[in-house]
């Protein structure tokens, strides 16, 4: 008999008690995790929007003013905001596939 993973055993136990299929339980877990991450990313995006107004404004500021060698905050925030937008797009595509 092959050893089963702890996750597989837990899934079998949960579906034996809950009125839900293992597939639906997995989908709900993925949806919950994606939702939590989207909320966290929206909060981070809102913080950056409050600080700079919009991604386009921040991009213009970096392009026109440059990034001082002693403080890379503008560039770091720009990279973070782009990463947030990219991850949000990926998460929304994942939601569409659920």
N, C-alpha and C positions, 0 to 999 in steps of 0.2 A: 504494500500500500504506500503510495507516494505521500510525502509530508505536505500538508496544506499550509499556506501562509496564514499568519494571524488575521490579516485583512479578509481573506476568503472565509475563514471560520467565523469571524464576526459578522460578515455579510449573511452567511447561512443562518446564524442565530437570529439576526435581526429580521430576516424575511420569514422565519418560522413563527415569530411573535407578531410582527406588524402586518397589517393587511395591504401589503405592497410587494410588487415583484422585485427581484434583485436588480433588474435593469432600471426600473423606475427609481429605486433607492440610489443607485449610482448617478443617474441623471440629476436627481434632486441635490445630491451632494456636490456635483460639479456646478450646478446652477447657483447654489448657495455660496460656494467659494468664489465663483466669478463675480457674483453680486457684491460680495464683501470687498473684493479687489477694486471693482469699479467705483464703489463709494470712496475708498481710500484715495484712488487716483483723482476723483472729482474734487475732493478736499484739497489735494496738493495743487491741482490746476487752479482752483479758486484762490488759493493763497498767492500763487504767481500772478494771476489776473489782478488781484488787489494791489500787488506790488508794482506791476508794469502796465496794466491796462489790457494789453493783448500780446499774443505771441509776435505778431507783425511789428508792433511798436518796439518790443524788446530786440527783435532782429535788426530793425533800423538803428536803434541806439547802439548796438554792438558794432554795426557796420560804420556808422558815422563817427562815434566817439572812440571806438576801439576798446580794448580790454587792457587796463593798466597792469604792468607786470607784478605789482605788489598786491593786487586784489583781483582774483578771477571770478568773483561772485556773478557778474553779468554772464560770463560764458558758461559757468556751471549751471546757472538757472536756465539759460537757453537750452543747454543739452538736456536738462531734466524735463523741461516743458515738451521738447520734441519727443523724448522717450515716453512721457505720459501719453501724448497723442497717439504714438505708434502702438503702445500697449493697449490703449482703449479701443483702437480699431480692431486689433487682434481679438480682444475679449468680446467685442460685439459680433464679430464673425463667428466666434465659438458659440455664442448664444443662438445665433441663427441656425447653427447646425444641431442644436439640442432638440 
